[in-house]
Amino acid sequence: MIIEAGLTRYEAVNKEIEKQLEKQNKVTVKDVNGQRYIGCALDEGKTIEVYGTPGNDMACYLNGGRVVVFGNCQDAVGNTMGGGEIVVHGHPVMLWVTVCVTAKFISVITLLAVAVFI
């Protein structure tokens, strides 16, 4: 099943993903444009393929599932995940920034350098 996210609000996209995963083990979501919380609490044996740029907290609370992104990611990818796999075929730069900020390693100068790099 392919879900076209487009400009659909994240709540509707996530509801459709959950509905499809009740019937099958793999869902593809295309034209993702910042929709948040895709793949949160995804259980083992379930896979979501994401084409585009998912929003914040993608795959948070991951519970053994698999999320594959063909594009870039935003903040907090895999936030508090309990197991599973996240594959990003793109530039997960914001994941690095999130980890560093959380751990308080990063300075304002480094943040500015990362922002220019992006």
CORNOR-V665723 format. One record per pair of residues at least 4 apart in sequence whose C-alpha atoms are under 8 Angstrom apart, sorted by the first residue. I is the first residue (numbers start at 0). GAP is how many residues later the second one is. Records with the same first field share a line. If there is no record, write none. Layout:
I: GAP, GAP
This chain:
0: 19, 25, 26, 27
1: 25, 26, 27, 28
2: 10, 13, 14, 24, 25, 26, 27
3: 25, 26, 27, 28
4: 8, 24, 25, 26, 27, 28, 30
5: 24, 25, 26, 27
6: 26
7: 4, 5
8: 4, 26
9: 4, 25, 26, 27
10: 4
11: 4
12: 4, 22
13: 4, 23, 24, 25
14: 4
15: 4
16: 4, 10
17: 4
18: 4
19: 4, 7
20: 4, 5, 6, 25
24: 20, 21, 22
25: 20, 21, 22, 23
26: 20, 21, 22
27: 20, 21, 22, 23
28: 19, 20, 21, 22
29: 20, 21, 22
30: 20, 21
31: 18, 19, 20, 21, 22
32: 19, 20, 21, 22
33: 19, 20, 21, 22, 40
34: 19, 20, 21
35: 18, 19, 20, 21, 22
36: 18, 19, 20, 21, 22, 23
37: 16, 17, 19, 20, 21
38: 9, 19, 20, 21, 23, 28
39: 17, 18, 19, 20, 21, 22
40: 18, 19, 20, 21, 22, 24, 40
41: 4, 5, 17, 19, 20, 21, 22, 23, 24
42: 19, 20, 21, 22
43: 19, 20, 21, 22, 40
44: 19, 20, 21
45: 19, 20
46: 18, 19, 20, 21
47: 18, 19, 20
48: 18, 19, 20, 21
49: 4, 17, 18, 19, 20, 21
50: 18, 19, 20
51: 17, 18, 19, 20
52: 16, 18, 19, 20, 21
53: 4, 18, 19, 20
54: 18, 19, 20
55: 17, 18, 19, 20, 21
56: 17, 18, 19, 20, 21, 22
57: 18, 19, 20, 21
58: 8, 18, 19, 20, 22, 27
59: 16, 17, 18, 19, 20, 21
60: 17, 18, 19, 20, 21
61: 16, 18, 19, 20, 21, 22
62: 18, 19, 20, 21
63: 18, 19, 20, 21
64: 18, 19, 20
65: 18, 19, 20, 21
66: 18, 19, 20
67: 18, 19, 20, 21
68: 4, 17, 18, 19, 20, 21
69: 18, 19, 20
70: 17, 18, 19, 20
71: 16, 17, 18, 19, 20
72: 4, 15, 17, 18, 19, 20, 21, 22
73: 18, 19, 20, 21
74: 19, 20, 22, 23
75: 18, 19, 22, 23
76: 18
77: 8
87: 4
91: 4
92: 4, 25
93: 4
94: 4
95: 4
96: 4, 14
97: 4
98: 4
99: 4, 5, 6
100: 4, 5
105: 4, 5
106: 4
107: 4
108: 4
109: 4
110: 4
111: 4
112: 4
113: 4
